[in-house]
Amino acid sequence: MKNVVIDKIGSAASALNIGRDATVIVSTSQPRNGDAIVVRVLSESATYGNLELPNGRLARLTTGDVLVGVLGSRRALKGFVGDVPETLSAGDSLNLLNMGGVMGICSGHHSSFSDAISVEFIGYVANDELSVANIGQNALQPAEVLGRSVPLVVIAGACMNSGKTVAATEIIKQASHRGLRVAGAKISGVAALRDTLNMQDHGAFVTASFLDCGLPSTANMTDLAPIARSLINHLNGFNPDLIVAELGDGIVGGYSVETVLSDPDIRRAISTFVFCAADYVSVIGGSSVLKGYDIEIDVVAGSVTDSQMGEDFITEKFGLPAGNARRNGERLFDLVTSGFSLAVRSKS
């Protein structure tokens, strides 16, 4: 073991409360998903060169920085793809796979990005017991049973960057403006605090994500439903009036979203299913895929509704309610909540 001075800490490791001086285990150990590691930055990136810190702020990475990150996988259609290496020893090269500090071996990236930042593995972060620190320590545990829930709005999309987070945060904002205690959840994706902090900025009084369950990402999970149940149960424990849950990535992809959609208990708990799409064909394809899970789209949102033409076309041609978060958030909220009742609690 040795002590190392840390320059920056990725938000994916925020639950471990690692300080500026860290004890590092330099011996070879079998790398695990969620292990906290110390690395030295070897390269920089003009297109993807920031690290999200535990306070949510972005910090620019420069060659020579010593970072704390977390081992994990990523399967981003419009980002990086990578995995936890099978073995890992001091001096080995890894890559930064996302801004939250998830690290692994990058195997590819979207053509709009430069190469993933390269880092040199220094060692594992030691916990108080002087074993390898892992974000699964003291995390929320998977739940086999979904308890009773307040109204649950689930927002999914055709793919990443289809408008899910904009829709989710606007629905939260409108709920908050109407005096409701609203909770926000991010059920799938790759670990960062940006989306849950955004939910808080728009009025969510409590948020939770798969990161709270000790997962650096939900890539390639056999079954994500127990994590989804855990998050919904956890948020219901705070006595909200409404839960707004976003499924990161798309309903087809590498983040195990399909295992949530196929869970009958979760499907029964959904009050409104909002589908975000970029174009008309995505609405057709999304509707077809979701019917395979016995899920009907209740409201269409996302970038396909950014023009009035798109909103009108969906309503007239597909017979689906459509609303836009950017142009008329109040109307979108009314559409989302039209199928269930919400009672504003007394402030006395």
Backbone hydrogen bonds in HBPLUS format (Angstrom, degrees):
<---DONOR---> <-ACCEPTOR-->    atom                        ^
c    i                          cat <-CA-CA->   ^        H-A-AA   ^      H-
h    n   atom  resd res      DA  || num        DHA   H-A  angle D-A-AA Bond
n    s   type  num  typ     dist DA aas  dist angle  dist       angle   num
A0002-LYS N   A0024-VAL O   2.99 MM  22  5.35 146.9  2.10 142.3 152.6     1
A0024-VAL N   A0002-LYS O   2.73 MM  22  5.35 175.9  1.73 167.6 169.1     2
A0004-VAL N   A0022-ALA O   2.88 MM  18  5.40 160.1  1.92 156.2 163.0     3
A0022-ALA N   A0004-VAL O   2.95 MM  18  5.40 172.1  1.95 161.7 161.1     4
A0006-ILE N   A0020-ARG O   2.63 MM  14  4.93 173.1  1.63 162.3 163.9     5
A0007-ASP N   A0066-VAL O   2.85 MM  59  5.19 152.3  1.92 140.2 149.5     6
A0008-LYS N   A0066-VAL O   3.24 MM  58  6.62 156.4  2.30 151.3 155.0     7
A0068-VAL N   A0008-LYS O   3.01 MM  60  6.57 138.1  2.19 143.8 156.2     8
A0010-GLY N   A0068-VAL O   2.92 MM  58  5.99 171.3  1.92 160.9 163.7     9
A0013-ALA N   A0010-GLY O   3.04 MM   3  5.83 162.1  2.07 121.7 126.7    10
A0011-SER N   A0052-GLU O   2.77 MM  41  5.62 137.8  1.95 153.5 152.0    11
A0014-SER N   A0011-SER O   2.99 MM   3  4.91 165.1  2.01 112.6 113.7    12
A0012-ALA N   A0100-GLY O   2.89 MM  88  5.18 165.7  1.91 148.3 144.6    13
A0016-LEU N   A0013-ALA O   3.08 MM   3  5.79 159.3  2.13 122.7 128.6    14
A0017-ASN N   A0014-SER O   3.22 MM   3  5.71 165.2  2.25 115.4 119.8    15
A0126-ALA N   A0023-THR O   2.84 MM 103  5.51 161.2  1.87 165.7 160.3    16
A0025-ILE N   A0124-TYR O   2.67 MM  99  4.97 162.0  1.70 152.5 156.9    17
A0124-TYR N   A0025-ILE O   2.90 MM  99  4.97 152.4  1.98 148.6 144.7    18
A0035-ASP N   A0032-ARG O   3.11 MM   3  5.61 165.5  2.13 137.3 135.8    19
A0034-GLY N   A0071-LEU O   2.82 MM  37  5.18 169.2  1.83 143.9 147.1    20
A0135-ILE N   A0034-GLY O   3.02 MM 101  5.38 161.7  2.05 139.8 140.3    21
A0071-LEU N   A0035-ASP O   2.92 MM  36  5.43 159.0  1.96 152.1 157.9    22
A0036-ALA N   A0133-ALA O   2.90 MM  97  5.64 170.7  1.91 151.4 150.7    23
A0125-VAL N   A0036-ALA O   2.92 MM  89  5.47 171.2  1.93 132.9 135.8    24
A0037-ILE N   A0069-GLY O   2.92 MM  32  5.41 160.8  1.95 135.4 141.7    25
A0069-GLY N   A0037-ILE O   2.92 MM  32  5.41 156.8  1.97 148.8 156.6    26
A0038-VAL N   A0123-GLY O   2.79 MM  85  5.46 166.1  1.81 170.0 169.3    27
A0122-ILE N   A0038-VAL O   2.85 MM  84  5.48 164.0  1.87 153.1 152.9    28
A0123-GLY N   A0038-VAL O   3.36 MM  85  5.46 155.1  2.43 140.2 141.4    29
A0039-VAL N   A0067-LEU O   2.92 MM  28  5.32 156.3  1.98 144.6 152.2    30
A0067-LEU N   A0039-VAL O   2.82 MM  28  5.32 156.4  1.87 150.8 158.3    31
A0040-ARG N   A0120-GLU O   2.87 MM  80  5.03 148.3  1.97 134.9 145.2    32
A0120-GLU N   A0040-ARG O   2.76 MM  80  5.03 158.4  1.80 143.5 150.1    33
A0041-VAL N   A0065-ASP O   2.83 MM  24  5.29 162.5  1.86 155.3 161.3    34
A0064-GLY N   A0041-VAL O   2.89 MM  23  5.09 165.4  1.91 132.4 137.3    35
A0042-LEU N   A0118-SER O   2.79 MM  76  5.30 165.5  1.81 148.7 147.0    36
A0061-LEU N   A0049-GLY O   2.97 MM  12  5.80 166.7  1.99 174.6 170.9    37
A0051-LEU N   A0059-ALA O   2.82 MM   8  5.24 156.8  1.87 146.4 153.8    38
A0059-ALA N   A0051-LEU O   2.85 MM   8  5.24 159.8  1.89 144.0 150.3    39
A0052-GLU N   A0099-MET O   2.59 MM  47  5.42 176.8  1.59 149.0 149.6    40
A0053-LEU N   A0057-ARG O   2.80 MM   4  5.44 171.9  1.81 164.5 166.9    41
A0056-GLY N   A0053-LEU O   2.80 MM   3  5.23 162.3  1.83 122.9 127.0    42
A0065-ASP N   A0062-THR O   3.08 MM   3  5.88 165.3  2.10 146.7 147.8    43
A0070-VAL N   A0101-GLY O   2.92 MM  31  6.15 158.5  1.97 148.3 151.0    44
A0103-MET N   A0070-VAL O   2.73 MM  33  5.84 159.9  1.77 153.0 156.2    45
A0072-GLY N   A0103-MET O   3.00 MM  31  5.78 154.3  2.07 150.2 150.9    46
A0074-ARG N   A0082-GLY O   2.97 MM   8  5.23 158.9  2.01 137.2 137.7    47
A0082-GLY N   A0074-ARG O   3.03 MM   8  5.23 159.0  2.08 135.9 137.2    48
A0076-ALA N   A0080-PHE O   3.19 MM   4  5.47 161.9  2.23 147.0 143.1    49
A0110-HIS N   A0079-GLY O   2.88 MM  31  5.15 137.6  2.06 133.8 147.2    50
A0081-VAL N   A0108-GLY O   2.90 MM  27  5.26 152.7  1.98 156.3 149.7    51
A0107-SER N   A0081-VAL O   2.77 MM  26  5.69 161.0  1.81 144.1 150.8    52
A0083-ASP N   A0105-ILE O   3.15 MM  22  5.40 146.7  2.26 130.9 135.3    53
A0105-ILE N   A0083-ASP O   2.76 MM  22  5.40 163.6  1.79 159.4 157.3    54
A0092-ASP N   A0089-SER O   2.99 MM   3  5.75 160.5  2.03 149.7 151.4    55
A0091-GLY N   A0121-PHE O   2.81 MM  30  5.34 171.2  1.81 160.3 159.9    56
A0121-PHE N   A0092-ASP O   2.79 MM  29  5.38 173.9  1.80 166.9 168.9    57
A0094-LEU N   A0119-VAL O   2.87 MM  25  5.25 161.2  1.91 150.6 155.6    58
A0119-VAL N   A0094-LEU O   2.93 MM  25  5.25 160.5  1.96 136.8 137.8    59
A0095-ASN N   A0104-GLY O   2.70 MM   9  5.49 147.0  1.80 156.3 166.8    60
A0104-GLY N   A0095-ASN O   3.12 MM   9  5.49 154.4  2.19 148.3 155.9    61
A0096-LEU N   A0117-ILE O   2.98 MM  21  5.44 152.0  2.06 147.6 156.2    62
A0097-LEU N   A0102-VAL O   2.80 MM   5  5.56 159.6  1.84 158.8 164.2    63
A0101-GLY N   A0098-ASN O   3.23 MM   3  5.84 168.8  2.24 117.4 120.6    64
A0113-PHE N   A0110-HIS O   3.06 MM   3  5.73 167.5  2.08 122.2 126.2    65
A0133-ALA N   A0125-VAL O   2.79 MM   8  5.61 175.2  1.79 158.6 158.2    66
A0127-ASN N   A0131-SER O   2.81 MM   4  5.67 160.6  1.85 164.0 170.6    67
A0130-LEU N   A0127-ASN O   2.86 MM   3  5.08 157.9  1.91 115.0 119.2    68
A0137-GLN N   A0134-ASN O   2.98 MM   3  5.82 171.7  1.98 126.7 129.3    69
A0139-ALA N   A0136-GLY O   3.30 MM   3  5.19 156.1  2.36 122.7 116.7    70
A0140-LEU N   A0212-ASP O   2.93 MM  72  6.06 166.3  1.95 149.8 149.2    71
A0143-ALA N   A0226-PRO O   3.01 MM  83  4.82 174.6  2.01 123.0 122.7    72
A0243-ILE N   A0151-PRO O   3.02 MM  92  6.37 161.3  2.06 164.8 169.9    73
A0271-SER N   A0152-LEU O   2.77 MM 119  5.17 158.0  1.82 143.0 149.9    74
A0272-THR N   A0152-LEU O   3.41 MM 120  6.81 155.9  2.47 142.9 144.3    75
A0153-VAL N   A0243-ILE O   2.86 MM  90  6.20 170.7  1.87 169.7 171.3    76
A0245-ALA N   A0153-VAL O   2.81 MM  92  6.13 169.3  1.82 169.4 173.2    77
A0154-VAL N   A0272-THR O   3.01 MM 118  6.39 159.5  2.05 169.0 174.1    78
A0274-VAL N   A0154-VAL O   2.83 MM 120  6.13 169.7  1.84 167.8 170.3    79
A0155-ILE N   A0245-ALA O   2.81 MM  90  6.16 159.5  1.85 162.5 166.3    80
A0247-LEU N   A0155-ILE O   2.88 MM  92  6.12 167.1  1.89 168.5 167.0    81
A0156-ALA N   A0274-VAL O   2.96 MM 118  6.32 165.1  1.98 171.5 172.0    82
A0276-CYS N   A0156-ALA O   2.83 MM 120  6.20 157.9  1.88 145.2 152.6    83
A0251-ILE N   A0157-GLY O   2.96 MM  94  6.14 137.9  2.14 167.5 175.1    84
A0158-ALA N   A0276-CYS O   3.00 MM 118  6.47 144.2  2.13 166.2 177.3    85
A0303-SER N   A0162-SER O   3.21 MM 141  5.99 151.8  2.29 134.5 140.2    86
A0167-ALA N   A0163-GLY O   3.09 MM   4  6.24 160.0  2.13 148.1 153.6    87
A0168-ALA N   A0164-LYS O   2.83 MM   4  6.06 163.9  1.85 154.5 159.5    88
A0169-THR N   A0165-THR O   2.91 MM   4  5.99 171.1  1.92 151.9 154.1    89
A0170-GLU N   A0166-VAL O   3.08 MM   4  6.12 150.7  2.17 140.9 148.9    90
A0171-ILE N   A0167-ALA O   2.98 MM   4  6.16 159.4  2.03 151.6 156.9    91
A0172-ILE N   A0168-ALA O   3.02 MM   4  6.26 158.7  2.06 147.8 154.0    92
A0173-LYS N   A0169-THR O   2.88 MM   4  6.04 155.6  1.94 140.7 147.8    93
A0174-GLN N   A0170-GLU O   2.91 MM   4  6.14 165.8  1.93 153.0 155.6    94
A0175-ALA N   A0171-ILE O   2.96 MM   4  6.14 157.2  2.01 147.4 153.9    95
A0176-SER N   A0172-ILE O   2.90 MM   4  6.09 160.5  1.94 152.0 157.3    96
A0177-HIS N   A0173-LYS O   2.90 MM   4  6.16 155.0  1.97 150.3 157.5    97
A0178-ARG N   A0174-GLN O   3.19 MM   4  6.39 131.4  2.44 136.3 147.8    98
A0178-ARG N   A0175-ALA O   3.14 MM   3  5.22 135.3  2.35  96.3 108.6    99
A0180-LEU N   A0175-ALA O   3.06 MM   5  5.42 159.7  2.11 151.5 147.3   100
A0179-GLY N   A0176-SER O   3.02 MM   3  5.24 156.6  2.08 113.9 114.8   101
A0241-ASP N   A0181-ARG O   2.66 MM  60  5.15 169.4  1.67 149.2 153.1   102
A0242-LEU N   A0181-ARG O   3.35 MM  61  6.66 144.0  2.49 152.4 151.9   103
A0205-PHE N   A0182-VAL O   3.09 MM  23  6.31 145.1  2.22 160.6 170.5   104
A0183-ALA N   A0242-LEU O   2.89 MM  59  6.29 163.3  1.92 158.4 163.2   105
A0244-VAL N   A0183-ALA O   2.87 MM  61  6.25 165.0  1.89 162.1 164.9   106
A0184-GLY N   A0206-VAL O   3.02 MM  22  6.51 158.7  2.07 150.2 156.8   107
A0208-ALA N   A0184-GLY O   3.05 MM  24  6.62 138.2  2.23 147.4 160.0   108
A0185-ALA N   A0244-VAL O   2.93 MM  59  6.27 149.3  2.02 150.6 151.7   109
A0246-GLU N   A0185-ALA O   2.81 MM  61  6.13 167.2  1.83 156.7 155.8   110
A0186-LYS N   A0208-ALA O   3.04 MM  22  6.56 149.1  2.14 145.3 154.6   111
A0210-PHE N   A0186-LYS O   3.19 MM  24  6.70 133.9  2.42 162.8 173.7   112
A0187-ILE N   A0246-GLU O   2.92 MM  59  6.16 164.3  1.95 164.2 169.5   113
A0218-THR N   A0189-GLY O   2.94 MM  29  5.69 148.8  2.04 163.7 170.0   114
A0191-ALA N   A0216-PRO O   2.73 MM  25  5.04 166.1  1.75 157.3 152.6   115
A0197-LEU N   A0193-LEU O   2.86 MM   4  5.88 162.7  1.89 167.2 173.0   116
A0198-ASN N   A0194-ARG O   2.93 MM   4  6.02 146.4  2.04 140.3 149.9   117
A0199-MET N   A0195-ASP O   2.98 MM   4  6.29 146.7  2.09 141.8 150.5   118
A0200-GLN N   A0196-THR O   3.01 MM   4  6.32 153.4  2.08 143.7 150.4   119
A0201-ASP N   A0197-LEU O   2.83 MM   4  6.12 153.6  1.90 147.2 155.0   120
A0202-HIS N   A0198-ASN O   3.14 MM   4  6.36 129.5  2.41 136.7 148.8   121
A0202-HIS N   A0199-MET O   3.15 MM   3  5.19 136.6  2.35  95.3 107.3   122
A0204-ALA N   A0199-MET O   3.04 MM   5  5.58 165.4  2.07 141.9 138.0   123
A0203-GLY N   A0200-GLN O   3.06 MM   3  5.22 166.8  2.08 109.1 112.4   124
A0212-ASP N   A0209-SER O   2.81 MM   3  5.48 140.9  1.96 117.7 127.3   125
A0213-CYS N   A0210-PHE O   2.90 MM   3  5.01 145.6  2.02 100.4 111.6   126
A0215-LEU N   A0210-PHE O   3.27 MM   5  5.73 158.6  2.32 138.1 138.9   127
A0214-GLY N   A0211-LEU O   2.97 MM   3  5.12 155.7  2.03 111.8 113.2   128
A0220-ASN N   A0254-GLY O   3.06 MM  34  5.95 154.7  2.13 147.6 154.6   129
A0227-ILE N   A0224-LEU O   3.03 MM   3  5.40 128.0  2.31 109.1 122.5   130
A0228-ALA N   A0224-LEU O   3.07 MM   4  6.43 157.6  2.12 153.4 160.4   131
A0229-ARG N   A0225-ALA O   2.85 MM   4  6.11 163.6  1.87 161.7 165.7   132
A0230-SER N   A0226-PRO O   3.03 MM   4  6.11 152.1  2.11 134.5 142.1   133
A0231-LEU N   A0227-ILE O   2.99 MM   4  6.28 159.6  2.03 152.9 157.2   134
A0232-ILE N   A0228-ALA O   3.02 MM   4  6.25 164.0  2.05 153.2 157.3   135
A0233-ASN N   A0229-ARG O   2.88 MM   4  6.02 166.9  1.90 152.8 157.0   136
A0234-HIS N   A0230-SER O   2.85 MM   4  5.96 159.6  1.90 146.6 153.0   137
A0235-LEU N   A0231-LEU O   2.98 MM   4  6.17 165.0  2.00 150.3 153.4   138
A0236-ASN N   A0232-ILE O   3.00 MM   4  6.16 154.8  2.06 148.3 155.5   139
A0237-GLY N   A0233-ASN O   3.17 MM   4  6.43 131.6  2.42 140.0 151.9   140
A0237-GLY N   A0234-HIS O   3.09 MM   3  5.26 136.4  2.29  98.5 110.8   141
A0238-PHE N   A0235-LEU O   3.05 MM   3  5.55 163.8  2.07 113.8 119.0   142
A0239-ASN N   A0236-ASN O   3.06 MM   3  5.37 163.2  2.09 115.2 117.4   143
A0259-THR N   A0256-SER O   3.17 MM   3  5.64 145.6  2.29 109.1 117.5   144
A0260-VAL N   A0257-VAL O   2.99 MM   3  5.38 140.9  2.14 109.4 120.4   145
A0261-LEU N   A0257-VAL O   3.12 MM   4  6.50 161.9  2.16 154.9 159.9   146
A0262-SER N   A0258-GLU O   3.04 MM   4  6.08 140.2  2.20 138.2 147.6   147
A0263-ASP N   A0260-VAL O   3.18 MM   3  5.42 163.2  2.21 108.7 113.9   148
A0267-ARG N   A0263-ASP O   3.05 MM   4  6.29 163.4  2.08 156.0 161.2   149
A0268-ARG N   A0264-PRO O   3.02 MM   4  6.18 158.7  2.06 146.5 151.5   150
A0269-ALA N   A0265-ASP O   3.19 MM   4  6.38 136.1  2.39 135.8 147.0   151
A0269-ALA N   A0266-ILE O   3.04 MM   3  5.07 128.3  2.32  96.4 110.6   152
A0270-ILE N   A0267-ARG O   3.25 MM   3  5.43 149.1  2.35 102.7 111.3   153
A0298-ASP N   A0273-PHE O   2.97 MM  25  5.30 157.0  2.02 149.1 155.0   154
A0299-VAL N   A0273-PHE O   3.36 MM  26  6.64 154.1  2.43 146.9 146.4   155
A0275-PHE N   A0299-VAL O   2.88 MM  24  6.32 162.2  1.91 164.4 169.4   156
A0301-ALA N   A0275-PHE O   2.89 MM  26  6.03 161.2  1.93 139.9 144.2   157
A0277-ALA N   A0301-ALA O   3.21 MM  24  6.69 152.5  2.29 145.5 142.2   158
A0304-VAL N   A0277-ALA O   2.83 MM  27  5.65 146.7  1.94 157.6 147.7   159
A0283-VAL N   A0280-TYR O   2.97 MM   3  5.13 123.3  2.30  98.6 113.4   160
A0284-ILE N   A0280-TYR O   3.07 MM   4  6.51 156.9  2.13 152.6 158.6   161
A0285-GLY N   A0281-VAL O   2.82 MM   4  6.07 173.4  1.83 157.5 159.2   162
A0286-GLY N   A0282-SER O   2.75 MM   4  5.69 158.2  1.79 141.6 148.9   163
A0287-SER N   A0283-VAL O   2.95 MM   4  5.97 160.1  1.99 144.0 149.3   164
A0288-SER N   A0284-ILE O   3.10 MM   4  6.33 155.3  2.16 146.2 152.8   165
A0289-VAL N   A0285-GLY O   2.94 MM   4  6.20 164.9  1.96 154.6 158.2   166
A0290-LEU N   A0286-GLY O   2.92 MM   4  6.02 168.1  1.93 152.7 156.4   167
A0291-LYS N   A0287-SER O   3.06 MM   4  6.16 146.8  2.17 140.9 149.0   168
A0292-GLY N   A0289-VAL O   3.03 MM   3  5.35 135.3  2.23 102.8 115.2   169
A0293-TYR N   A0290-LEU O   2.88 MM   3  5.17 148.7  1.98 105.8 115.9   170
A0295-ILE N   A0290-LEU O   2.96 MM   5  5.14 161.3  2.00 135.9 137.8   171
A0294-ASP N   A0291-LYS O   2.97 MM   3  4.65 159.7  2.01 100.3 104.8   172
A0300-VAL N   A0321-PRO O   2.86 MM  21  6.25 161.6  1.89 150.4 156.3   173
A0323-GLY N   A0300-VAL O   3.00 MM  23  6.44 155.7  2.06 166.4 173.9   174
A0305-THR N   A0302-GLY O   3.03 MM   3  5.87 161.2  2.07 123.2 128.6   175
A0306-ASP N   A0303-SER O   3.09 MM   3  5.01 166.6  2.11 106.8 109.2   176
A0311-GLU N   A0307-SER O   3.27 MM   4  6.64 162.3  2.30 150.8 155.1   177
A0312-ASP N   A0308-GLN O   2.88 MM   4  6.07 165.2  1.90 154.8 158.7   178
A0313-PHE N   A0309-MET O   2.86 MM   4  5.98 160.6  1.89 151.0 156.8   179
A0314-ILE N   A0310-GLY O   3.11 MM   4  6.24 166.2  2.13 150.5 153.1   180
A0315-THR N   A0311-GLU O   3.25 MM   4  6.44 160.1  2.29 144.3 149.6   181
A0316-GLU N   A0312-ASP O   2.88 MM   4  6.03 166.4  1.90 157.0 160.7   182
A0317-LYS N   A0313-PHE O   2.79 MM   4  5.63 166.4  1.80 152.5 157.3   183
A0318-PHE N   A0314-ILE O   3.03 MM   4  5.20 144.4  2.16 122.6 133.4   184
A0319-GLY N   A0315-THR O   3.15 MM   4  4.77 128.8  2.42 108.9 118.7   185
A0328-ASN N   A0324-ASN O   3.18 MM   4  5.81 155.9  2.24 137.5 144.7   186
A0332-LEU N   A0328-ASN O   3.16 MM   4  6.49 161.7  2.20 149.6 154.8   187
A0333-PHE N   A0329-GLY O   2.94 MM   4  6.14 161.0  1.98 149.8 154.5   188
A0334-ASP N   A0330-GLU O   2.99 MM   4  6.26 155.2  2.05 145.9 152.8   189
A0335-LEU N   A0331-ARG O   2.96 MM   4  6.26 155.8  2.02 152.7 158.9   190
A0336-VAL N   A0332-LEU O   2.94 MM   4  6.17 161.3  1.97 152.7 157.9   191
A0337-THR N   A0333-PHE O   2.98 MM   4  6.14 151.6  2.06 149.8 156.4   192
A0338-SER N   A0335-LEU O   3.40 MM   3  5.26 164.2  2.43 100.1 104.6   193
A0340-PHE N   A0337-THR O   3.43 MM   3  5.77 171.6  2.44 111.8 114.3   194
